[in-house]
Amino acid sequence: MAYSDKVVDHYKNPRNVGSLDKNDKNVGTGLVGAPECGDVMKLQMKVNPDTRVIEEARFKTFGCGSAIASSSLATEWVKGKTVEEALAIKNTDIVRELSLPPVKIHCSVLAEDAIKAALTDWKKKQGDAQAKPAESATAHS
Amino acid sequence: MAVKLPIYMDNHATTPVDPRVVEAMMPFFNEKFGNAASRNHEFGWQAEEAVENARGQIARLINATPKEIVFTSGATESTNLAIKGAAEMYREKGNHIITQVTEHKATLDTCKRLEKYGYEVTYLPVAKDGRINLGDLRRAITPKTILISIMYANNEIGVVQPIAEIGKIAKEKGVFFHCDGVQAIGKIPVDVQRDGIDIMSISGHKIYGPKGVGAIYVRRKNPRVQLSAIIDGGGHERGMRSGTLNVPGIVGLGKACELCQNEMAEEAKRLSGLRDKLKDSIMSRLDETYINGSMEHRLPHNINISFAFVEGESLLMGINDVAVSSGSACTSATLEPSYVLKALGVGEDLAHTSIRFGLGRFNTPEEVDYVADRVVETVNRLRELSPLYEMAKEGMDLSKMKWVAASDSH
């Protein structure tokens, strides 16, 4: 299977690999996929609670080159966006950018899910933080 | 020392044609190009002579007689002929076939088709080491069993079945034994008399011969096997397989067999040395690596390793100047992980992380060193990218996690 140059680039030079502190109340963590499926993505974002702008993003992925590229691209795209703008990212945008073939579209869907999962987690933590400001946010498992 | 890239280590998928085989084939393209069935002129006689010579070379490799060798377009056709041919010929006697779950698709899909026509098929399970249980085989045989089909060695994991014992049971119970010999012939000693094999599929392009040609061994004595043809036409190959013979291909197949016979013992020793070197070089430098299938009963040139926490296709991408293959779903046309690994009880997560290395005649120790280095380097790099490795290192039990699969799951 021939990969697009962009997929190869993300694979060879992945952007924003790593982890953020999941106990930080401004960090949302999304973990999607399953090892049995051959695809697991962990996407984390640090959001400024006042501006709702995503300041930092990190990813780790267990999956094929297209999955790695999709999640790497996702971290690139969300940085500097607001939460609402990031939630508007569609998997089809990823497919287009990376020229993913039909058999790899599910990788882009998983990346979109990862973005949404991370931001849902962040929102939940913000909600908890507002309701019980004295307790630290629960860690996402 | 420089290695020539890319390196080919996928010899279970196919092999390069040995230059000596190419040389043997050449005259039969446009010098001695006759149709072997042309009985009335020199062109035909020359071609026929070459074909008969090849029959002998193939027969000698497996301890059969030339009359028992029938030429086909490849092992897939041979397997189809073996199973469908026996099923039709012996349908008065019974309608039950026994095979096993890690067979090649040529066997499994042929059996599936026969099930649609009313045949009953038993698919024996395999143990973790990839081998069938002889007791299971014995117990599966009924008065209506007409064929047992079990491969000599598996193409993904290289595991060798207890063939001689299977042959004995088949003989005892009066059931024909078909063996897919594709991966074993020419690599380890295969002897249809010693092993009690009645029908055998043979492939050219797996033994440094050309693609598009194969053969089927059909026993003539003790017992005599008859097969209904699946291709009708001019009645070639004693009515068993019509169609003008692929003379250059057949000459190539014959030569390939002869070379294997002469070189097998030494080559097997050399390749198992290289295979062990590769395995040890990789596994001594990485943790959480697992061999799939028995090491004790295995082809000398095969190794299949799972690299936990690293998906197979991404690993292949990282060693893209090395040709190997993977049991990962992402590398399959159907997005299904390897059914062979599944049959061994390898978890799907580990199936996705598996890589098959098939060494061959033209691989060198320098290539093995290069490949081992690249694999180790790439696995380490991808583990840095892997959330599963991170979680495992933190002490989490991944098998107890509740995973949220993608909304558009496979």
Interface residues (C-beta under 8 A of the other chain):
Chain A: Y3 V8 Y11 P14 V17 S19 L31 V32 G33 A34 P35 E36 C37 G38 D39 V40 M41 K42 K60 T61 F62 G63 C64 G65 A67 I68 V103 I105 H106 V109 L110 D113 A117
Chain B: F309 V310 E311 G312 E313 S314 M317 G318 S328 A329 C330 L335 P337 G347 E348 D349 H352 E384 L385 S386 P387 L388 Y389 E390 L398 W403 V404 A405 A406 S407 D408 S409 H410
